[in-house]
Amino acid sequence: MSLEFNSKSLGEMMDQPSATQKPEPDLASTRRDPEEESVHRALEGYYRTGKPPWDTGVTPPELVALIEGPRRLPPGRALELGCGTGTNATYLARHGWEVAAVDLIDRAVGQAREKAAAAGVAVRLLHGDATRLDELDVPGPFDLFFDLSCYCGIPLHRRDAYAAGLTHRAAPGARLLMFGYGPEPLGSSTTEITSWAAGVTADELRARFPGWELLDVTPGTNSVPTFWFTLRRDA
């Protein structure tokens, strides 16, 4: 099982009118290159105009299995990258995890705070860049990292920084559960952002995450190629 996201690829989401609207003032934009700024503008547009297609409000069964299934992980410390409106961070907190969560879009973080408060759980929600964790209050170590289509939207030149940030904060044996889109053709109007067209592959994760073992790759059920990746930090 997997999430459907209205059967759209990241590239197709980019083609929506809301992705081209002018963003609110953002001081951090002076630190972004053009591709980073394009990604930020697209994501911000969806949260400003309505519910993003990838933010379903339903915790995916792959995460539920990891937390509640026969081989469930014991509760520990978790960090969610690209937490959106906080559905999964709140879920983890409700199941005994100490949770920190990061999202690039401040509007999403505000909604996540409201969701956690309504559920009566404590989640440390931070507005920031998942590739610049050293600038945030997330020192680790963490036993679990969760990423629901965050990494596959990160510009290629920032992905090593993402991997290094997680590796630095990973407890021995920590798990990373990641959902991502596979590669799509570059050159059409729906794949103008290089990183979104590149998607993510198992070979890339093996190369960018030294010191981690890729335990499992499970195809998603979307109409375009998607995958669930499970990695484990070396003990």
Accessible surface in RSA format (square Angstrom, percent):
REM  Atomic radii and reference values for relative SASA: ProtOr
REM  Chains: A
REM  Algorithm: Lee & Richards
REM  Probe-radius: 1.40
REM  Slices: 20
REM RES _ NUM      All-atoms   Total-Side   Main-Chain    Non-polar    All polar
REM                ABS   REL    ABS   REL    ABS   REL    ABS   REL    ABS   REL
RES MET A   1   169.10  87.6 126.66  83.8  42.44 101.1  97.97  83.3  71.13  94.2
RES SER A   2    15.88  13.4   0.00   0.0  15.88  36.6   0.00   0.0  15.88  22.2
RES LEU A   3    12.93   7.2  10.78   7.7   2.15   5.4  12.93   9.1   0.00   0.0
RES GLU A   4    78.56  45.1  74.26  56.2   4.31  10.3  53.61 103.7  24.95  20.4
RES PHE A   5     2.82   1.4   0.00   0.0   2.82   7.3   0.88   0.5   1.94   5.5
RES ASN A   6   106.66  73.6  80.05  77.4  26.61  64.1  24.11  58.0  82.55  79.8
RES SER A   7    56.95  48.1  46.27  61.7  10.69  24.6  21.19  45.1  35.77  50.1
RES LYS A   8    65.21  31.8  64.52  39.6   0.69   1.6  37.50  33.8  27.70  29.5
RES SER A   9     1.90   1.6   1.90   2.5   0.00   0.0   0.35   0.8   1.55   2.2
RES LEU A  10     7.26   4.0   7.26   5.2   0.00   0.0   7.26   5.1   0.00   0.0
RES GLY A  11     1.18   1.5   0.00   N/A   1.18   1.5   1.08   3.0   0.10   0.2
RES GLU A  12    70.18  40.3  68.24  51.6   1.93   4.6  21.56  41.7  48.62  39.7
RES MET A  13     0.22   0.1   0.22   0.1   0.00   0.0   0.12   0.1   0.10   0.1
RES MET A  14    28.81  14.9  24.46  16.2   4.36  10.4  24.54  20.9   4.28   5.7
RES ASP A  15    81.97  57.4  58.02  57.7  23.96  56.7  10.15  23.9  71.83  71.6
RES GLN A  16    55.54  31.1  54.83  40.1   0.71   1.7   7.44  15.8  48.09  36.5
RES PRO A  17   106.48  77.6  97.35  88.7   9.13  33.2 104.60  86.4   1.88  11.7
RES SER A  18    17.39  14.7  15.41  20.6   1.99   4.6  12.06  25.7   5.33   7.5
RES ALA A  19     4.67   4.3   0.06   0.1   4.62  10.5   0.07   0.1   4.60  12.2
RES THR A  20   103.98  74.0  79.38  80.5  24.60  58.6  63.60  85.4  40.38  61.0
RES GLN A  21    78.12  43.7  71.69  52.4   6.42  15.3  29.67  63.1  48.45  36.7
RES LYS A  22   182.95  89.3 159.92  98.1  23.02  54.8 106.47  95.8  76.48  81.5
RES PRO A  23    30.73  22.4  21.86  19.9   8.87  32.3  21.97  18.1   8.76  54.5
RES GLU A  24    72.30  41.5  66.21  50.1   6.09  14.5  33.00  63.8  39.30  32.1
RES PRO A  25   140.48 102.4 106.50  97.1  33.97 123.5 118.58  97.9  21.89 136.1
RES ASP A  26    36.47  25.5  20.84  20.7  15.63  37.0  15.25  35.9  21.21  21.2
RES LEU A  27   168.83  94.0 158.26 113.2  10.57  26.6 159.99 112.4   8.85  23.8
RES ALA A  28    38.78  35.7  32.43  50.0   6.35  14.4  36.95  52.0   1.83   4.9
RES SER A  29    37.69  31.8  29.26  39.1   8.43  19.4   9.94  21.2  27.75  38.9
RES THR A  30   122.11  86.8  83.69  84.8  38.42  91.6  78.51 105.5  43.59  65.9
RES ARG A  31   114.23  48.0  90.29  46.0  23.94  57.0  60.77  83.1  53.46  32.4
RES ARG A  32    32.62  13.7  13.02   6.6  19.61  46.7   6.29   8.6  26.33  16.0
RES ASP A  33    47.81  33.5  40.33  40.1   7.48  17.7  34.33  80.8  13.49  13.5
RES PRO A  34   113.86  83.0 104.91  95.6   8.95  32.5 112.11  92.6   1.74  10.8
RES GLU A  35    45.63  26.2  39.08  29.6   6.55  15.6  22.73  44.0  22.90  18.7
RES GLU A  36    15.55   8.9  13.04   9.9   2.52   6.0   6.04  11.7   9.51   7.8
RES GLU A  37    34.35  19.7  34.35  26.0   0.00   0.0  26.27  50.8   8.08   6.6
RES SER A  38    30.92  26.1  28.69  38.3   2.23   5.1   9.16  19.5  21.76  30.5
RES VAL A  39     8.42   5.5   8.42   7.6   0.00   0.0   8.42   7.3   0.00   0.0
RES HIS A  40     4.45   2.4   4.45   3.1   0.00   0.0   0.99   1.0   3.45   4.0
RES ARG A  41    79.39  33.3  79.20  40.4   0.19   0.4  12.98  17.7  66.41  40.2
RES ALA A  42     0.99   0.9   0.60   0.9   0.39   0.9   0.65   0.9   0.35   0.9
RES LEU A  43    37.64  21.0  37.64  26.9   0.00   0.0  37.64  26.4   0.00   0.0
RES GLU A  44    10.64   6.1  10.64   8.0   0.00   0.0   3.52   6.8   7.12   5.8
RES GLY A  45     0.00   0.0   0.00   N/A   0.00   0.0   0.00   0.0   0.00   0.0
RES TYR A  46    13.87   6.5  13.18   7.5   0.69   1.8  13.27  10.0   0.61   0.7
RES TYR A  47    13.05   6.1   5.71   3.3   7.33  19.1   4.53   3.4   8.51  10.5
RES ARG A  48    57.88  24.3  34.30  17.5  23.58  56.1  30.12  41.2  27.76  16.8
RES THR A  49    71.77  51.0  31.71  32.1  40.06  95.5  33.78  45.4  37.99  57.4
RES GLY A  50    38.88  47.9   0.00   N/A  38.88  47.9  36.92 101.3   1.96   4.4
RES LYS A  51   145.31  70.9 110.03  67.5  35.27  84.0  80.63  72.6  64.68  68.9
RES PRO A  52     3.72   2.7   2.40   2.2   1.32   4.8   2.40   2.0   1.32   8.2
RES PRO A  53    19.70  14.4  11.59  10.6   8.10  29.5  15.87  13.1   3.83  23.8
RES TRP A  54    25.40  10.2  25.14  12.2   0.26   0.6  14.77   7.9  10.62  17.2
RES ASP A  55    14.46  10.1  10.60  10.6   3.86   9.1   7.17  16.9   7.29   7.3
RES THR A  56    42.83  30.5  28.22  28.6  14.62  34.8  29.58  39.7  13.25  20.0
RES GLY A  57    40.42  49.8   0.00   N/A  40.42  49.8  14.36  39.4  26.05  58.4
RES VAL A  58    96.83  63.7  91.07  82.4   5.76  13.9  94.13  81.8   2.70   7.3
RES THR A  59    23.63  16.8  12.29  12.5  11.34  27.0   7.82  10.5  15.82  23.9
RES PRO A  60     0.00   0.0   0.00   0.0   0.00   0.0   0.00   0.0   0.00   0.0
RES PRO A  61    44.45  32.4  38.24  34.9   6.22  22.6  41.22  34.0   3.23  20.1
RES GLU A  62    33.56  19.3  23.44  17.7  10.12  24.1  26.53  51.3   7.02   5.7
RES LEU A  63     0.00   0.0   0.00   0.0   0.00   0.0   0.00   0.0   0.00   0.0
RES VAL A  64    48.27  31.8  48.26  43.7   0.01   0.0  48.26  41.9   0.01   0.0
RES ALA A  65    58.35  53.6  48.26  74.5  10.08  22.9  53.03  74.7   5.31  14.1
RES LEU A  66    25.27  14.1  21.27  15.2   3.99  10.0  24.97  17.5   0.29   0.8
RES ILE A  67     9.94   5.7   3.09   2.3   6.85  16.5   3.09   2.2   6.85  18.6
RES GLU A  68    75.24  43.2  61.99  46.9  13.26  31.6  18.82  36.4  56.42  46.1
RES GLY A  69    11.22  13.8   0.00   N/A  11.22  13.8  11.10  30.5   0.12   0.3
RES PRO A  70   141.22 102.9 104.32  95.1  36.90 134.1 114.24  94.3  26.98 167.7
RES ARG A  71   223.78  94.0 202.59 103.3  21.19  50.5  81.72 111.7 142.06  86.1
RES ARG A  72   139.17  58.4 123.37  62.9  15.81  37.6  37.90  51.8 101.28  61.4
RES LEU A  73    26.00  14.5  24.38  17.4   1.62   4.1  24.41  17.1   1.60   4.3
RES PRO A  74   103.64  75.5  94.66  86.3   8.98  32.7  99.88  82.5   3.76  23.4
RES PRO A  75    83.86  61.1  60.29  55.0  23.58  85.7  60.52  50.0  23.34 145.1
RES GLY A  76    20.53  25.3   0.00   N/A  20.53  25.3  19.07  52.3   1.45   3.3
RES ARG A  77    53.50  22.5  53.50  27.3   0.00   0.0  36.40  49.8  17.09  10.4
RES ALA A  78     0.14   0.1   0.14   0.2   0.00   0.0   0.14   0.2   0.00   0.0
RES LEU A  79     0.48   0.3   0.00   0.0   0.48   1.2   0.26   0.2   0.23   0.6
RES GLU A  80     1.42   0.8   1.42   1.1   0.00   0.0   0.00   0.0   1.42   1.2
RES LEU A  81     0.00   0.0   0.00   0.0   0.00   0.0   0.00   0.0   0.00   0.0
RES GLY A  82    21.90  27.0   0.00   N/A  21.90  27.0  10.98  30.1  10.93  24.5
RES CYS A  83     7.33   5.5   0.06   0.1   7.27  17.1   0.59   1.5   6.74   7.3
RES GLY A  84     6.14   7.6   0.00   N/A   6.14   7.6   6.14  16.9   0.00   0.0
RES THR A  85    14.79  10.5  14.38  14.6   0.41   1.0  11.11  14.9   3.68   5.6
RES GLY A  86     1.04   1.3   0.00   N/A   1.04   1.3   1.04   2.8   0.00   0.0
RES THR A  87    22.54  16.0  17.07  17.3   5.47  13.0  17.63  23.7   4.91   7.4
RES ASN A  88     8.26   5.7   8.26   8.0   0.00   0.0   0.00   0.0   8.26   8.0
RES ALA A  89     0.70   0.6   0.70   1.1   0.00   0.0   0.70   1.0   0.00   0.0
RES THR A  90    10.45   7.4  10.45  10.6   0.00   0.0   9.65  13.0   0.79   1.2
RES TYR A  91    18.14   8.5  16.89   9.6   1.25   3.3  17.94  13.5   0.20   0.2
RES LEU A  92     0.18   0.1   0.18   0.1   0.00   0.0   0.18   0.1   0.00   0.0
RES ALA A  93    15.39  14.2   2.01   3.1  13.38  30.4   2.01   2.8  13.38  35.4
RES ARG A  94   155.17  65.2 120.93  61.6  34.24  81.5  18.25  24.9 136.92  83.0
RES HIS A  95    61.22  33.5  45.37  31.5  15.85  40.5  39.43  40.6  21.79  25.4
RES GLY A  96    55.95  69.0   0.00   N/A  55.95  69.0  33.45  91.8  22.50  50.4
RES TRP A  97     9.57   3.8   1.57   0.8   8.01  18.8   1.31   0.7   8.27  13.4
RES GLU A  98   101.91  58.5  92.27  69.8   9.63  22.9  48.69  94.2  53.21  43.4
RES VAL A  99     6.39   4.2   0.00   0.0   6.39  15.4   1.05   0.9   5.35  14.5
RES ALA A 100     1.25   1.2   0.62   1.0   0.63   1.4   0.62   0.9   0.63   1.7
RES ALA A 101     0.00   0.0   0.00   0.0   0.00   0.0   0.00   0.0   0.00   0.0
RES VAL A 102     0.39   0.3   0.39   0.4   0.00   0.0   0.39   0.3   0.00   0.0
RES ASP A 103    11.81   8.3  10.59  10.5   1.21   2.9   1.47   3.5  10.33  10.3
RES LEU A 104    40.95  22.8  37.60  26.9   3.35   8.4  37.60  26.4   3.35   9.0
RES ILE A 105     1.80   1.0   1.12   0.8   0.68   1.6   1.80   1.3   0.00   0.0
RES ASP A 106    72.49  50.8  64.49  64.2   8.00  18.9  20.10  47.3  52.38  52.2
RES ARG A 107    87.58  36.8  76.76  39.1  10.81  25.7  28.09  38.4  59.49  36.1
RES ALA A 108     0.00   0.0   0.00   0.0   0.00   0.0   0.00   0.0   0.00   0.0
RES VAL A 109     1.14   0.7   1.14   1.0   0.00   0.0   1.14   1.0   0.00   0.0
RES GLY A 110    28.71  35.4   0.00   N/A  28.71  35.4  26.88  73.8   1.83   4.1
RES GLN A 111    70.55  39.4  66.98  49.0   3.56   8.5  26.83  57.1  43.72  33.2
RES ALA A 112     0.23   0.2   0.00   0.0   0.23   0.5   0.00   0.0   0.23   0.6
RES ARG A 113   125.73  52.8 119.42  60.9   6.31  15.0  48.06  65.7  77.67  47.1
RES GLU A 114   124.97  71.7 116.23  87.9   8.74  20.8  46.95  90.8  78.02  63.7
RES LYS A 115    69.87  34.1  62.46  38.3   7.40  17.6  56.37  50.7  13.49  14.4
RES ALA A 116     5.37   4.9   5.37   8.3   0.00   0.0   5.37   7.6   0.00   0.0
RES ALA A 117    76.08  70.0  49.54  76.5  26.54  60.4  58.63  82.6  17.45  46.2
RES ALA A 118    94.54  86.9  50.14  77.4  44.40 101.0  62.84  88.5  31.70  84.0
RES ALA A 119    46.38  42.6  12.56  19.4  33.82  76.9  24.83  35.0  21.55  57.1
RES GLY A 120    68.42  84.4   0.00   N/A  68.42  84.4  35.70  98.0  32.72  73.3
RES VAL A 121    34.70  22.8  16.45  14.9  18.25  44.0  24.09  20.9  10.61  28.8
RES ALA A 122    93.70  86.2  69.76 107.7  23.93  54.4  77.67 109.4  16.02  42.4
RES VAL A 123    22.85  15.0   0.43   0.4  22.42  54.0   2.11   1.8  20.74  56.3
RES ARG A 124    81.13  34.1  71.42  36.4   9.71  23.1  48.43  66.2  32.70  19.8
RES LEU A 125    10.58   5.9   2.59   1.9   7.99  20.1   2.59   1.8   7.99  21.5
RES LEU A 126    32.77  18.2  32.27  23.1   0.49   1.2  32.74  23.0   0.03   0.1
RES HIS A 127    85.11  46.5  65.73  45.7  19.38  49.6  41.20  42.5  43.91  51.1
RES GLY A 128    13.30  16.4   0.00   N/A  13.30  16.4  12.98  35.6   0.32   0.7
RES ASP A 129    28.07  19.7  24.47  24.4   3.60   8.5  10.10  23.8  17.98  17.9
RES ALA A 130     9.52   8.8   5.40   8.3   4.12   9.4   5.40   7.6   4.12  10.9
RES THR A 131     9.42   6.7   3.56   3.6   5.86  14.0   3.65   4.9   5.76   8.7
RES ARG A 132    36.83  15.5  29.78  15.2   7.05  16.8  13.96  19.1  22.87  13.9
RES LEU A 133     4.16   2.3   0.67   0.5   3.49   8.8   0.67   0.5   3.49   9.4
RES ASP A 134   122.81  86.0  91.17  90.7  31.64  74.8  35.94  84.6  86.87  86.6
RES GLU A 135   111.55  64.0  75.34  57.0  36.20  86.2  47.05  91.0  64.50  52.7
RES LEU A 136    38.25  21.3  21.58  15.4  16.68  41.9  26.57  18.7  11.68  31.4
RES ASP A 137    91.69  64.2  81.38  81.0  10.31  24.4  33.26  78.3  58.43  58.3
RES VAL A 138     0.37   0.2   0.00   0.0   0.37   0.9   0.18   0.2   0.19   0.5
RES PRO A 139    91.85  66.9  68.72  62.6  23.13  84.1  77.17  63.7  14.68  91.2
RES GLY A 140    14.04  17.3   0.00   N/A  14.04  17.3   0.15   0.4  13.88  31.1
RES PRO A 141    83.16  60.6  80.14  73.1   3.02  11.0  81.01  66.9   2.15  13.4
RES PHE A 142     1.22   0.6   1.22   0.8   0.00   0.0   1.22   0.7   0.00   0.0
RES ASP A 143    54.80  38.4  51.44  51.2   3.36   7.9  17.12  40.3  37.68  37.6
RES LEU A 144     0.13   0.1   0.13   0.1   0.00   0.0   0.13   0.1   0.00   0.0
RES PHE A 145     0.00   0.0   0.00   0.0   0.00   0.0   0.00   0.0   0.00   0.0
RES PHE A 146     1.22   0.6   0.83   0.5   0.39   1.0   0.83   0.5   0.39   1.1
RES ASP A 147     0.00   0.0   0.00   0.0   0.00   0.0   0.00   0.0   0.00   0.0
RES LEU A 148    21.43  11.9  16.17  11.6   5.26  13.2  16.17  11.4   5.26  14.2
RES SER A 149    13.53  11.4   3.31   4.4  10.21  23.5   0.09   0.2  13.43  18.8
RES CYS A 150    25.03  18.9  13.70  15.3  11.34  26.6   9.58  24.3  15.45  16.7
RES TYR A 151     0.11   0.1   0.09   0.1   0.02   0.1   0.09   0.1   0.02   0.0
RES CYS A 152     0.50   0.4   0.00   0.0   0.50   1.2   0.00   0.0   0.50   0.5
RES GLY A 153     9.18  11.3   0.00   N/A   9.18  11.3   8.98  24.6   0.20   0.5
RES ILE A 154    14.84   8.4  13.91  10.4   0.93   2.2  14.84  10.7   0.00   0.0
RES PRO A 155     8.46   6.2   8.46   7.7   0.00   0.0   8.46   7.0   0.00   0.0
RES LEU A 156    62.74  34.9  59.75  42.7   2.99   7.5  59.91  42.1   2.83   7.6
RES HIS A 157   103.48  56.6  70.15  48.8  33.33  85.3  72.25  74.5  31.23  36.3
RES ARG A 158    46.69  19.6  46.69  23.8   0.00   0.0   2.89   3.9  43.80  26.5
RES ARG A 159     0.15   0.1   0.15   0.1   0.00   0.0   0.00   0.0   0.15   0.1
RES ASP A 160    84.54  59.2  80.42  80.0   4.12   9.8  32.85  77.3  51.69  51.6
RES ALA A 161    35.32  32.5  21.24  32.8  14.09  32.0  28.47  40.1   6.85  18.1
RES TYR A 162     0.00   0.0   0.00   0.0   0.00   0.0   0.00   0.0   0.00   0.0
RES ALA A 163     2.79   2.6   2.66   4.1   0.14   0.3   2.79   3.9   0.00   0.0
RES ALA A 164    61.00  56.1  50.42  77.8  10.57  24.1  57.61  81.1   3.38   9.0
RES GLY A 165    10.84  13.4   0.00   N/A  10.84  13.4  10.35  28.4   0.49   1.1
RES LEU A 166     0.00   0.0   0.00   0.0   0.00   0.0   0.00   0.0   0.00   0.0
RES THR A 167    33.95  24.1  29.19  29.6   4.76  11.3  26.17  35.1   7.78  11.8
RES HIS A 168   142.25  77.7 112.94  78.5  29.32  75.0  69.94  72.1  72.31  84.1
RES ARG A 169    11.53   4.8  10.77   5.5   0.76   1.8   0.77   1.1  10.76   6.5
RES ALA A 170    16.14  14.8   0.00   0.0  16.14  36.7   0.00   0.0  16.14  42.8
RES ALA A 171    13.05  12.0  12.61  19.5   0.44   1.0  13.05  18.4   0.00   0.0
RES PRO A 172   106.28  77.5  83.66  76.3  22.63  82.3  85.53  70.6  20.75 129.0
RES GLY A 173    29.21  36.0   0.00   N/A  29.21  36.0  16.30  44.7  12.91  28.9
RES ALA A 174     2.41   2.2   0.00   0.0   2.41   5.5   2.41   3.4   0.00   0.0
RES ARG A 175    55.75  23.4  55.75  28.4   0.00   0.0   2.26   3.1  53.48  32.4
RES LEU A 176     0.00   0.0   0.00   0.0   0.00   0.0   0.00   0.0   0.00   0.0
RES LEU A 177     8.32   4.6   8.32   6.0   0.00   0.0   8.32   5.8   0.00   0.0
RES MET A 178     0.44   0.2   0.44   0.3   0.00   0.0   0.27   0.2   0.18   0.2
RES PHE A 179     0.26   0.1   0.00   0.0   0.26   0.7   0.00   0.0   0.26   0.8
RES GLY A 180     0.19   0.2   0.00   N/A   0.19   0.2   0.19   0.5   0.00   0.0
RES TYR A 181     0.41   0.2   0.41   0.2   0.00   0.0   0.41   0.3   0.00   0.0
RES GLY A 182     0.15   0.2   0.00   N/A   0.15   0.2   0.00   0.0   0.15   0.3
RES PRO A 183    71.59  52.2  58.14  53.0  13.44  48.9  58.28  48.1  13.31  82.7
RES GLU A 184    34.07  19.6  21.03  15.9  13.05  31.1   9.83  19.0  24.24  19.8
RES PRO A 185   117.21  85.4 104.00  94.8  13.21  48.0 115.84  95.6   1.37   8.5
RES LEU A 186   109.12  60.8  75.90  54.3  33.22  83.5  76.11  53.5  33.01  88.8
RES GLY A 187    70.49  86.9   0.00   N/A  70.49  86.9  36.64 100.6  33.85  75.8
RES SER A 188    60.99  51.5  45.74  61.0  15.25  35.1  50.93 108.5  10.05  14.1
RES SER A 189    72.00  60.8  56.54  75.5  15.47  35.6  38.86  82.8  33.14  46.4
RES THR A 190    38.74  27.6  38.59  39.1   0.15   0.4  24.71  33.2  14.03  21.2
RES THR A 191     6.46   4.6   5.06   5.1   1.39   3.3   6.31   8.5   0.14   0.2
RES GLU A 192   122.52  70.3  91.55  69.3  30.97  73.7  34.81  67.3  87.72  71.6
RES ILE A 193     9.42   5.4   6.23   4.6   3.18   7.7   8.88   6.4   0.53   1.4
RES THR A 194    59.69  42.5  58.28  59.1   1.42   3.4  31.08  41.7  28.62  43.3
RES SER A 195     0.00   0.0   0.00   0.0   0.00   0.0   0.00   0.0   0.00   0.0
RES TRP A 196     4.41   1.8   3.39   1.6   1.02   2.4   3.66   2.0   0.75   1.2
RES ALA A 197     3.56   3.3   2.36   3.6   1.20   2.7   2.86   4.0   0.70   1.9
RES ALA A 198    34.31  31.5  19.00  29.3  15.31  34.8  28.64  40.3   5.67  15.0
RES GLY A 199     0.14   0.2   0.00   N/A   0.14   0.2   0.00   0.0   0.14   0.3
RES VAL A 200     0.23   0.2   0.00   0.0   0.23   0.6   0.20   0.2   0.03   0.1
RES THR A 201    49.67  35.3  46.87  47.5   2.80   6.7  43.05  57.8   6.62  10.0
RES ALA A 202    22.30  20.5  17.97  27.7   4.33   9.9  17.97  25.3   4.33  11.5
RES ASP A 203   105.10  73.6  98.14  97.7   6.96  16.4  32.00  75.3  73.09  72.9
RES GLU A 204    33.38  19.2  25.86  19.6   7.53  17.9  25.57  49.5   7.81   6.4
RES LEU A 205     0.00   0.0   0.00   0.0   0.00   0.0   0.00   0.0   0.00   0.0
RES ARG A 206   138.62  58.2 117.61  60.0  21.00  50.0  57.09  78.0  81.53  49.4
RES ALA A 207    79.68  73.3  47.66  73.5  32.02  72.8  58.68  82.6  20.99  55.6
RES ARG A 208    55.27  23.2  46.51  23.7   8.76  20.9  11.16  15.3  44.11  26.7
RES PHE A 209     1.25   0.6   0.20   0.1   1.05   2.7   0.25   0.2   1.00   2.9
RES PRO A 210    98.64  71.9  86.19  78.6  12.45  45.3  94.16  77.7   4.48  27.9
RES GLY A 211    28.93  35.7   0.00   N/A  28.93  35.7  16.27  44.6  12.66  28.4
RES TRP A 212    23.04   9.2   0.00   0.0  23.04  54.1   0.06   0.0  22.98  37.3
RES GLU A 213    85.13  48.9  80.75  61.1   4.38  10.4  31.93  61.8  53.19  43.4
RES LEU A 214    28.84  16.1   3.27   2.3  25.56  64.3   3.27   2.3  25.56  68.8
RES LEU A 215    63.87  35.6  29.85  21.4  34.02  85.5  33.00  23.2  30.87  83.1
RES ASP A 216    68.21  47.8  62.43  62.1   5.78  13.7  22.80  53.7  45.41  45.3
RES VAL A 217    56.73  37.3  33.03  29.9  23.69  57.1  33.03  28.7  23.69  64.3
RES THR A 218    57.91  41.2  56.93  57.7   0.98   2.3  43.38  58.3  14.53  22.0
RES PRO A 219    89.23  65.0  78.74  71.8  10.49  38.1  78.74  65.0  10.49  65.2
RES GLY A 220    17.51  21.6   0.00   N/A  17.51  21.6   0.03   0.1  17.48  39.1
RES THR A 221    75.98  54.0  51.07  51.8  24.91  59.4  56.17  75.5  19.81  29.9
RES ASN A 222    17.96  12.4   0.62   0.6  17.34  41.8   0.45   1.1  17.51  16.9
RES SER A 223    87.79  74.2  42.87  57.2  44.92 103.5  49.53 105.5  38.26  53.6
RES VAL A 224    29.63  19.5  25.99  23.5   3.65   8.8  28.09  24.4   1.55   4.2
RES PRO A 225    71.41  52.0  59.84  54.6  11.57  42.0  70.34  58.1   1.07   6.7
RES THR A 226     3.45   2.5   0.26   0.3   3.20   7.6   0.00   0.0   3.45   5.2
RES PHE A 227    53.72  26.9  53.72  33.3   0.00   0.0  53.72  32.6   0.00   0.0
RES TRP A 228     4.51   1.8   4.50   2.2   0.02   0.0   4.50   2.4   0.02   0.0
RES PHE A 229     1.46   0.7   1.46   0.9   0.00   0.0   1.46   0.9   0.00   0.0
RES THR A 230    20.61  14.7  20.61  20.9   0.00   0.0   8.93  12.0  11.68  17.7
RES LEU A 231     1.56   0.9   1.56   1.1   0.00   0.0   1.56   1.1   0.00   0.0
RES ARG A 232    87.55  36.8  87.05  44.4   0.49   1.2  13.64  18.6  73.91  44.8
RES ARG A 233    57.98  24.3  56.95  29.0   1.03   2.5   2.90   4.0  55.08  33.4
RES ASP A 234    78.44  54.9  66.23  65.9  12.21  28.9  28.83  67.8  49.62  49.5
RES ALA A 235   122.18 112.3  64.16  99.0  58.01 132.0  80.50 113.4  41.68 110.4
END  Absolute sums over single chains surface
CHAIN  1 A    10252.5       7806.4       2446.1       5921.9       4330.6
END  Absolute sums over all chains
TOTAL         10252.5       7806.4       2446.1       5921.9       4330.6
